Amino acid sequence: MCGIVGLSAHSPVNQGLFDALTVLQHRGQDAAGIVTSNGRRFSLRKSNGLVKDVFRTRHMKNLTGNTGIGHIRYPTAGSSNSAEAQPFYVNSPYGIALAHNGNLTNVEAIKEDLFRSDLRHINTQSDSEVLLNVFAHALQQNRKFRPEPEDIFAAVKHVHSRCEGGYAVVAMINGYGIVGFRDSHGIRPLVYGKRETEQGTEYMIASESVALDALGFQMIADVAPGEAVYIDENNQLHTFQCVEQAKLAPCLFEYVYFARPDSKIDGVSVYQSRVSMGRKLADKISREWSDHDIDVVMPIPDTSRTSALELATRLGISYREGFVKNRYIGRTFIMPGQTLRKKSVRQKLNAIGEEFAGKNVLLVDDSIVRGTTSNQIVDMAREAGAKKVYFCSAAPAVRYPNVYGIDMPVASELVAHGRSTEQVCELIEADKLIYQDLDDLKAAVAEHNPEIVHFDSSVFDGEYITGNIDAAYLDRIAQARNDAAKQAEEDSENIDLHNDPSDD
C-alpha cells in the first residue's frame, strides 16, 4: 500500500506536496519521494524514511516549480532498498515521472515485452518502473512534438490494455502537465479536487480526500475506474473514460484498516462505514450470543476505536480505553520478520490494569492477519487482571493473500487460512472469537453508497476481481513474500534502510 499525490498550481508546490504526503503518511512509512518540474527540468528527492526525515531544508529549496508529484512507499514487491523509492522517471519522450499505488499481476510478461519489443530496460524490481515505461512507450508512439489531451488519454488506454491488477497512478510530463488514472475496477483509491486562488484555479490528485482537505482543496470527484484526469500546463482540467468495460469494485480493506477515518472513498465516509461495522458486529453478538457476560468493550488502538464504540453503545455495555499506544512505534503490520513483530507489540501498547481487573473484556480489533499480535494482546489483557478475554474482529477472517498492493503474508502465514473460527480462537488463546460476516462488512460500506455493488474482497473469500489469478501466480508471490525471503533480502542488503548515511 502506498500514497500518491499530484499538484498543479500557480506557485511553488514543494511545500504543498510535503504537507500532502505528511497527511498520507499512514499509507506508507518505508520511503518518500517528490519530483517537481519548472517546465524545463525535473528536480527529484527520494529516500527511505518518513516524510519529515527524507526532506530537509536544502532538499526543499531544490524542489522548484509549480507542478509536481509525490509518493510514500509501503513495499509489496521488489526490494526495500532506497533505489526502489518513487517517483521513477524516464527522459524519453518529453521527460516523464510517475508514482504508483498498487500491484501489477502480469508484471513479468510486461517486462519481457518491454525488453524484446519496446527496447526499454528496467533497472529495478519495482512494477512502478514497468508501468512508467509502458506509459512512456505509448506516448512515444504518437511521435508528436507536443502531446495533446487525446494523446495522453490514448497512452493511458494503452496502459490499461497491457497492465493487469490494481493500480492508481499519478504521472507528470515535463512542461505539459499531470495525469492521474485508476485501474478498470477502481481497486485502489484516487480522488481529485480544485482550489481557487487569485492567480486562478489549482488542482490536486491524491490517494485520499483528506489530503485535499488539509490543503484547502474542494473535492471534485473520485477518479472513476478506467478514467483518466489530465491537468495541462495551463491548469485546464480534462477527463476521459479510457476503458469501455469498467466496473467499480473498491478494496474492502481500505475501509477496514488503511484509509484515514476522515477520508471519503468512492462516495463513502470511512468513519461512517466503521460505525456501521460496529453496529453489524453488535447485532451479530445479540443474535448469536444473547446471553453474553461481557462487562466492558475495549478497542485495540487506533483503527478499531470507531467500531468498538458503536458496538458498545448498541449493546449497552461500558466502553473503556484499556490500552495506551506509543505513537512513536511503527505499525507491526509492516514490520519485517516475525521476531521484530513479536517484540514491537509490547513496545507499542501498554495495558491499564485498573480497567481489566476482574472483568470479562471484549477486545475489538480491525482485523486478524497473522494472529501473532492478537495472541500477544490477549496475554497482556490476562496479565492486567482480566477474568475472561473475548476477541472481536471488525473484518471477516483473512484467509487469502492480497495481490493488488497490500503486503499481506502468503496464505500459509495467515492464521485463519485452513482453520475454523474455533481453531483460531484457540491459537490466539482467547475465550471466544467473533468475526464480522463478509456480507455484513459489504453492507456496512455499501449502505453509504448504494451504487457500489461489487468489492474486491479477495483476502476474505479468495475471489480475485480481475479474474486472472491462478495457483501458479500465488505460488510465485509466496516465494517472494514469505518471511524467510524477506529476511534473506534484508540480510543481503546489510544497510540501515531508514537512515542512509549518504543522505546526510
PLY file of the C-alpha trace (Angstrom):
ply
format ascii 1.0
element vertex 504
property float x
property float y
property float z
element edge 503
property int vertex1
property int vertex2
end_header
0.00 0.00 0.00
1.28 3.45 -0.91
0.14 7.04 -1.07
0.39 9.28 -4.12
-0.25 12.95 -4.83
0.00 15.31 -7.80
-0.25 19.09 -7.63
-0.60 21.69 -10.39
-0.51 25.26 -9.10
0.39 28.86 -9.89
3.14 28.99 -7.26
5.82 26.59 -5.97
4.37 23.21 -5.00
7.19 21.80 -2.86
5.60 22.68 0.48
2.15 21.57 -0.67
3.45 18.18 -1.76
5.33 17.78 1.52
2.18 18.61 3.51
0.01 16.24 1.45
2.46 13.37 1.87
2.58 14.00 5.61
-1.20 13.73 5.77
-0.99 10.45 3.81
1.89 9.08 5.90
-0.34 6.28 7.26
-0.32 4.73 3.78
3.43 4.09 3.81
6.31 4.60 6.20
9.16 2.98 4.30
10.19 5.68 1.81
9.12 9.03 0.39
9.82 11.00 -2.77
8.92 14.20 -4.62
9.56 15.28 -8.21
8.84 18.85 -9.31
9.01 20.48 -12.73
9.71 24.10 -13.63
8.71 23.45 -17.25
12.27 22.74 -18.35
13.74 20.20 -15.95
12.84 17.81 -13.15
14.04 18.19 -9.57
13.96 14.95 -7.57
14.43 13.97 -3.96
13.61 10.49 -2.64
14.96 8.20 0.03
13.96 5.69 2.69
12.29 7.05 5.81
9.33 9.12 6.93
8.40 12.29 5.07
9.74 14.51 7.84
13.11 12.74 7.71
13.55 12.48 3.94
13.01 16.18 3.16
15.23 18.76 4.81
15.53 22.47 4.09
18.22 22.07 1.44
16.15 19.43 -0.38
13.03 21.58 -0.35
14.92 24.54 -1.81
15.99 22.40 -4.75
12.44 21.21 -5.50
11.50 24.14 -7.72
8.47 24.51 -9.97
4.70 24.88 -9.95
3.87 21.26 -10.77
4.95 18.09 -9.05
4.09 14.62 -7.81
4.89 12.77 -4.61
4.87 9.24 -3.22
5.15 7.39 0.07
6.02 3.71 -0.08
4.79 0.66 1.70
6.60 -2.06 -0.26
4.66 -5.05 -1.57
7.04 -6.19 -4.29
10.69 -5.65 -5.00
13.29 -4.53 -2.51
13.23 -2.08 0.39
16.42 -0.53 -0.95
16.26 3.23 -1.46
16.75 2.63 -5.21
13.17 1.34 -5.22
11.78 4.58 -3.79
9.40 6.50 -6.05
8.71 8.52 -8.15
10.58 6.98 -11.10
11.38 8.95 -14.24
12.46 8.48 -17.85
13.92 11.10 -20.17
12.13 10.00 -23.32
9.70 11.13 -24.50
9.44 14.65 -23.08
10.59 13.57 -19.61
8.05 11.64 -17.56
7.91 10.97 -13.80
5.43 8.52 -12.29
4.26 7.33 -8.87
2.03 4.32 -8.36
-0.07 2.67 -5.65
-0.97 -0.95 -6.26
0.44 -4.05 -7.89
0.61 -5.32 -11.47
-0.20 -9.02 -11.59
1.27 -9.60 -15.07
4.48 -7.67 -14.48
6.86 -10.43 -15.63
5.16 -10.75 -19.02
5.27 -6.98 -19.50
8.97 -6.86 -18.61
9.70 -9.38 -21.33
7.73 -7.38 -23.90
9.40 -4.12 -22.89
12.83 -5.64 -23.36
12.26 -7.58 -26.56
9.68 -5.49 -28.43
9.80 -1.98 -26.99
13.58 -1.90 -26.46
13.16 -0.47 -22.97
15.21 -1.60 -19.98
14.06 -1.91 -16.38
16.61 -1.12 -13.67
14.73 -2.14 -10.50
12.35 -4.81 -9.23
9.51 -2.30 -8.93
6.41 -2.77 -11.05
6.01 1.02 -10.91
9.02 1.39 -13.20
7.42 -1.14 -15.53
4.19 0.86 -15.59
6.13 4.06 -16.28
7.86 2.51 -19.29
4.59 1.17 -20.69
3.10 4.67 -20.46
6.24 6.31 -21.92
6.37 3.85 -24.81
2.74 4.56 -25.67
3.34 8.31 -25.67
6.45 7.91 -27.79
4.48 6.05 -30.47
2.50 9.23 -31.15
5.72 10.92 -32.30
4.28 14.38 -31.70
6.37 17.36 -30.76
3.63 18.48 -28.41
1.18 15.97 -26.84
-2.49 16.96 -26.83
-5.03 15.68 -24.27
-6.22 12.99 -26.71
-2.63 11.73 -26.96
-2.37 11.47 -23.17
-5.64 9.57 -22.98
-4.60 7.25 -25.80
-1.45 6.41 -23.84
-3.49 5.67 -20.71
-5.79 3.47 -22.76
-2.72 1.58 -23.96
-1.60 1.10 -20.34
-4.97 -0.42 -19.47
-4.71 -2.79 -22.43
-1.35 -4.15 -21.23
-1.45 -3.89 -17.44
-3.46 -6.15 -15.16
-4.01 -5.81 -11.43
-4.90 -2.97 -9.10
-3.30 0.43 -9.59
-3.77 4.14 -9.04
-1.24 6.32 -10.84
-0.13 9.93 -10.98
2.36 10.97 -13.66
3.97 14.25 -14.70
5.01 15.06 -18.26
7.68 17.73 -18.13
6.32 21.03 -19.39
2.91 19.60 -20.30
1.06 18.72 -17.09
-0.07 15.98 -14.72
-2.22 12.92 -15.37
-3.90 10.58 -12.90
-5.68 7.32 -13.65
-7.09 4.25 -11.96
-7.44 0.59 -12.91
-10.63 -0.58 -14.58
-12.05 -1.93 -11.29
-11.08 1.04 -9.14
-9.43 -1.28 -6.62
-7.01 1.35 -5.35
-8.44 4.79 -4.44
-7.79 8.08 -6.22
-9.55 11.46 -5.94
-9.08 14.94 -7.39
-10.07 18.43 -6.36
-9.57 22.13 -7.03
-8.66 25.30 -5.16
-9.43 28.83 -6.30
-6.66 31.42 -5.92
-6.10 34.98 -7.10
-3.90 33.60 -9.87
-6.51 31.07 -10.98
-7.67 27.51 -10.33
-5.22 24.93 -8.96
-5.72 21.15 -8.99
-4.67 18.22 -6.86
-4.86 14.44 -7.36
-4.39 12.24 -4.28
-4.95 8.79 -2.82
-7.42 10.08 -0.22
-9.69 13.08 0.13
-8.09 14.01 3.46
-5.05 15.30 1.53
-7.33 17.67 -0.41
-8.97 18.86 2.81
-5.66 19.56 4.51
-4.52 21.89 1.71
-7.84 23.66 1.25
-8.91 21.91 -1.95
-12.54 21.17 -2.71
-13.08 17.61 -3.82
-14.46 17.31 -7.34
-14.86 13.55 -7.56
-13.23 10.17 -7.26
-11.34 9.20 -10.38
-13.70 6.61 -11.86
-12.47 3.10 -12.69
-10.68 3.30 -16.03
-10.90 7.10 -16.10
-8.00 9.48 -16.67
-7.73 13.03 -15.34
-5.30 15.39 -17.06
-4.34 18.88 -15.90
-2.40 20.61 -18.67
0.36 23.22 -18.35
-2.28 25.98 -18.36
-4.09 24.37 -15.42
-7.01 23.30 -17.58
-8.77 20.12 -16.48
-9.52 17.31 -18.97
-11.15 13.96 -18.20
-11.79 10.88 -20.32
-13.06 7.35 -19.78
-10.33 5.12 -21.20
-11.92 1.70 -20.55
-15.23 0.65 -22.06
-15.97 -2.22 -19.66
-15.02 -0.55 -16.39
-16.69 -1.82 -13.19
-16.28 -0.28 -9.73
-15.05 -2.82 -7.17
-13.05 -0.99 -4.47
-10.86 -2.77 -1.95
-12.81 -3.56 1.23
-9.67 -3.43 3.34
-9.31 0.29 2.63
-12.43 0.91 4.74
-11.50 -1.59 7.45
-7.93 -0.52 8.06
-5.86 1.53 5.66
-7.74 4.75 4.94
-7.97 7.57 7.45
-11.41 7.84 9.08
-11.77 11.43 7.90
-11.42 10.39 4.24
-14.11 9.61 1.70
-13.51 6.85 -0.82
-15.92 6.33 -3.72
-18.53 8.45 -2.01
-18.31 6.58 1.30
-17.20 8.19 4.55
-14.62 5.82 6.02
-15.67 6.89 9.51
-19.34 6.17 8.88
-18.52 2.79 7.34
-16.64 1.84 10.52
-19.59 2.96 12.64
-21.72 0.60 10.56
-19.19 -2.21 11.05
-19.56 -1.82 14.82
-23.34 -1.87 14.55
-23.27 -5.02 12.42
-20.97 -6.73 14.93
-23.23 -5.78 17.83
-26.24 -7.21 16.01
-24.36 -10.45 15.38
-23.49 -10.75 19.07
-27.12 -10.06 20.04
-28.30 -12.65 17.54
-25.82 -15.43 18.23
-24.71 -14.78 21.82
-27.64 -13.16 23.55
-26.62 -14.47 26.99
-23.12 -12.97 26.83
-21.39 -11.91 30.04
-19.29 -9.06 28.63
-18.52 -6.40 31.25
-16.59 -3.96 29.13
-15.67 -3.29 25.47
-12.15 -2.11 24.66
-10.62 -1.17 21.31
-7.13 -2.11 20.23
-5.84 1.32 19.17
-6.26 3.00 16.81
-8.24 1.86 13.78
-10.86 -0.13 15.68
-11.98 2.66 18.03
-14.92 3.77 15.90
-16.33 0.26 15.50
-15.74 -0.61 19.16
-17.56 2.47 20.46
-20.60 1.84 18.26
-20.63 -1.85 19.25
-20.56 -0.97 22.96
-23.26 1.68 22.58
-25.59 -0.63 20.68
-25.15 -3.46 23.21
-25.46 -1.10 26.18
-22.07 -2.12 27.57
-19.42 0.14 29.07
-16.70 1.33 26.69
-13.21 1.80 28.09
-9.74 2.58 26.80
-7.67 -0.25 28.25
-4.55 0.13 26.13
-2.29 3.14 25.67
-0.40 3.33 22.41
3.14 4.56 21.95
2.71 6.70 18.84
6.42 6.66 18.05
6.48 2.95 17.17
5.63 1.96 13.57
2.79 -0.38 12.68
3.52 -4.01 13.44
1.73 -4.86 10.20
4.61 -3.55 8.12
7.48 -4.66 10.30
9.84 -7.11 8.57
10.23 -10.52 10.13
8.28 -12.34 12.84
10.83 -11.70 15.59
10.55 -7.94 15.19
6.77 -8.20 15.08
6.59 -10.02 18.42
8.92 -7.57 20.08
7.11 -4.50 18.81
3.70 -5.33 20.34
4.99 -4.74 23.87
6.72 -1.57 22.76
3.60 -0.35 21.02
0.88 -0.97 23.65
0.65 -0.84 27.41
-2.34 -2.04 29.45
-4.09 -0.01 32.15
-4.53 -2.64 34.86
-7.44 -0.96 36.64
-9.62 -1.27 33.54
-9.05 -5.02 33.23
-9.01 -6.26 36.83
-11.69 -8.88 37.47
-13.67 -8.11 34.30
-14.86 -10.08 31.28
-13.37 -7.97 28.48
-14.32 -7.86 24.80
-11.34 -6.65 22.77
-12.18 -5.20 19.35
-9.61 -5.06 16.56
-9.97 -4.06 12.91
-8.75 -7.46 11.65
-6.67 -10.52 12.47
-3.94 -11.30 9.95
-1.18 -13.49 11.35
-2.64 -13.82 14.82
0.70 -13.07 16.46
-0.29 -9.59 17.59
-3.73 -10.77 18.71
-2.19 -13.50 20.86
0.20 -11.03 22.49
-2.64 -8.63 23.27
-4.80 -11.37 24.78
-1.85 -12.29 27.01
-1.43 -8.65 28.03
-5.12 -8.42 28.97
-4.86 -11.52 31.16
-1.69 -10.25 32.81
-3.51 -6.99 33.55
-6.11 -8.96 35.52
-8.94 -9.73 33.07
-11.12 -12.65 34.19
-12.13 -13.60 30.64
-10.83 -12.23 27.34
-13.11 -12.25 24.30
-11.86 -11.07 20.92
-13.83 -9.43 18.14
-12.73 -8.59 14.58
-14.40 -5.83 12.55
-13.37 -7.77 9.43
-14.06 -11.38 8.45
-11.33 -13.99 8.69
-8.37 -13.12 6.44
-7.65 -16.40 4.64
-6.01 -15.45 1.33
-3.09 -13.26 0.23
-3.66 -9.90 -1.39
-2.30 -9.41 -4.92
-3.42 -5.83 -5.57
-0.97 -3.81 -3.49
-1.33 -4.82 0.16
1.66 -6.65 1.62
-0.33 -9.37 3.35
1.56 -12.56 4.14
1.31 -15.64 1.99
-1.59 -17.98 2.73
0.45 -20.30 4.95
1.32 -17.37 7.24
-2.31 -16.25 7.71
-3.67 -17.61 10.97
-7.18 -18.21 9.55
-6.04 -19.98 6.38
-7.38 -23.53 6.54
-8.63 -23.06 10.11
-12.06 -22.67 11.67
-13.00 -19.80 13.97
-12.69 -22.12 16.94
-9.17 -23.14 15.93
-8.08 -19.52 15.51
-9.62 -18.71 18.88
-7.54 -21.46 20.46
-4.35 -20.24 18.78
-4.73 -16.65 19.99
-5.75 -18.04 23.41
-8.98 -16.07 23.69
-12.08 -17.33 25.50
-14.24 -16.53 22.48
-13.68 -15.13 18.99
-16.25 -13.28 16.88
-15.59 -12.38 13.25
-17.60 -9.93 11.16
-19.63 -11.69 8.46
-18.50 -10.83 4.93
-21.99 -9.88 3.78
-22.31 -7.58 6.79
-18.97 -5.93 6.01
-20.01 -5.30 2.42
-23.34 -3.92 3.61
-21.60 -1.65 6.15
-19.81 0.09 3.28
-22.42 -0.14 0.52
-25.20 1.36 2.65
-23.38 4.69 2.38
-23.23 4.47 -1.43
-25.73 2.05 -2.97
-24.02 2.45 -6.36
-21.21 0.19 -5.09
-22.43 -3.33 -5.80
-19.06 -5.09 -6.14
-15.96 -5.16 -3.95
-12.50 -6.63 -4.03
-12.91 -8.96 -1.06
-10.28 -11.47 -2.18
-8.45 -11.61 1.15
-11.64 -12.91 2.72
-13.15 -15.15 0.02
-10.27 -15.90 -2.38
-12.20 -14.47 -5.35
-9.87 -12.13 -7.23
-11.85 -9.45 -9.01
-9.56 -9.24 -12.06
-10.10 -12.96 -12.72
-6.55 -13.69 -13.79
-5.04 -15.13 -10.60
-4.23 -18.84 -10.54
-2.38 -21.20 -8.20
0.88 -20.76 -10.11
0.79 -16.99 -9.60
0.04 -17.36 -5.89
2.93 -19.80 -5.57
5.29 -17.28 -7.18
4.33 -14.45 -4.85
4.56 -16.85 -1.91
8.21 -17.44 -2.75
8.87 -13.71 -2.99
6.86 -12.53 0.01
7.29 -15.13 2.75
9.17 -14.13 5.88
12.22 -16.21 5.04
12.61 -14.46 1.66
12.23 -11.00 3.21
14.74 -11.73 5.95
17.25 -13.04 3.43
16.81 -9.88 1.37
17.39 -7.66 4.39
20.50 -9.59 5.37
21.93 -9.34 1.86
21.40 -5.59 1.67
23.14 -5.10 5.02
22.28 -1.41 5.26
20.25 0.77 7.57
17.17 1.17 5.42
15.77 4.08 7.41
18.87 6.24 7.73
21.17 6.12 4.75
24.37 7.99 5.78
24.84 9.15 2.17
21.80 11.40 2.57
23.23 13.40 5.46
0 1
1 2
2 3
3 4
4 5
5 6
6 7
7 8
8 9
9 10
10 11
11 12
12 13
13 14
14 15
15 16
16 17
17 18
18 19
19 20
20 21
21 22
22 23
23 24
24 25
25 26
26 27
27 28
28 29
29 30
30 31
31 32
32 33
33 34
34 35
35 36
36 37
37 38
38 39
39 40
40 41
41 42
42 43
43 44
44 45
45 46
46 47
47 48
48 49
49 50
50 51
51 52
52 53
53 54
54 55
55 56
56 57
57 58
58 59
59 60
60 61
61 62
62 63
63 64
64 65
65 66
66 67
67 68
68 69
69 70
70 71
71 72
72 73
73 74
74 75
75 76
76 77
77 78
78 79
79 80
80 81
81 82
82 83
83 84
84 85
85 86
86 87
87 88
88 89
89 90
90 91
91 92
92 93
93 94
94 95
95 96
96 97
97 98
98 99
99 100
100 101
101 102
102 103
103 104
104 105
105 106
106 107
107 108
108 109
109 110
110 111
111 112
112 113
113 114
114 115
115 116
116 117
117 118
118 119
119 120
120 121
121 122
122 123
123 124
124 125
125 126
126 127
127 128
128 129
129 130
130 131
131 132
132 133
133 134
134 135
135 136
136 137
137 138
138 139
139 140
140 141
141 142
142 143
143 144
144 145
145 146
146 147
147 148
148 149
149 150
150 151
151 152
152 153
153 154
154 155
155 156
156 157
157 158
158 159
159 160
160 161
161 162
162 163
163 164
164 165
165 166
166 167
167 168
168 169
169 170
170 171
171 172
172 173
173 174
174 175
175 176
176 177
177 178
178 179
179 180
180 181
181 182
182 183
183 184
184 185
185 186
186 187
187 188
188 189
189 190
190 191
191 192
192 193
193 194
194 195
195 196
196 197
197 198
198 199
199 200
200 201
201 202
202 203
203 204
204 205
205 206
206 207
207 208
208 209
209 210
210 211
211 212
212 213
213 214
214 215
215 216
216 217
217 218
218 219
219 220
220 221
221 222
222 223
223 224
224 225
225 226
226 227
227 228
228 229
229 230
230 231
231 232
232 233
233 234
234 235
235 236
236 237
237 238
238 239
239 240
240 241
241 242
242 243
243 244
244 245
245 246
246 247
247 248
248 249
249 250
250 251
251 252
252 253
253 254
254 255
255 256
256 257
257 258
258 259
259 260
260 261
261 262
262 263
263 264
264 265
265 266
266 267
267 268
268 269
269 270
270 271
271 272
272 273
273 274
274 275
275 276
276 277
277 278
278 279
279 280
280 281
281 282
282 283
283 284
284 285
285 286
286 287
287 288
288 289
289 290
290 291
291 292
292 293
293 294
294 295
295 296
296 297
297 298
298 299
299 300
300 301
301 302
302 303
303 304
304 305
305 306
306 307
307 308
308 309
309 310
310 311
311 312
312 313
313 314
314 315
315 316
316 317
317 318
318 319
319 320
320 321
321 322
322 323
323 324
324 325
325 326
326 327
327 328
328 329
329 330
330 331
331 332
332 333
333 334
334 335
335 336
336 337
337 338
338 339
339 340
340 341
341 342
342 343
343 344
344 345
345 346
346 347
347 348
348 349
349 350
350 351
351 352
352 353
353 354
354 355
355 356
356 357
357 358
358 359
359 360
360 361
361 362
362 363
363 364
364 365
365 366
366 367
367 368
368 369
369 370
370 371
371 372
372 373
373 374
374 375
375 376
376 377
377 378
378 379
379 380
380 381
381 382
382 383
383 384
384 385
385 386
386 387
387 388
388 389
389 390
390 391
391 392
392 393
393 394
394 395
395 396
396 397
397 398
398 399
399 400
400 401
401 402
402 403
403 404
404 405
405 406
406 407
407 408
408 409
409 410
410 411
411 412
412 413
413 414
414 415
415 416
416 417
417 418
418 419
419 420
420 421
421 422
422 423
423 424
424 425
425 426
426 427
427 428
428 429
429 430
430 431
431 432
432 433
433 434
434 435
435 436
436 437
437 438
438 439
439 440
440 441
441 442
442 443
443 444
444 445
445 446
446 447
447 448
448 449
449 450
450 451
451 452
452 453
453 454
454 455
455 456
456 457
457 458
458 459
459 460
460 461
461 462
462 463
463 464
464 465
465 466
466 467
467 468
468 469
469 470
470 471
471 472
472 473
473 474
474 475
475 476
476 477
477 478
478 479
479 480
480 481
481 482
482 483
483 484
484 485
485 486
486 487
487 488
488 489
489 490
490 491
491 492
492 493
493 494
494 495
495 496
496 497
497 498
498 499
499 500
500 501
501 502
502 503
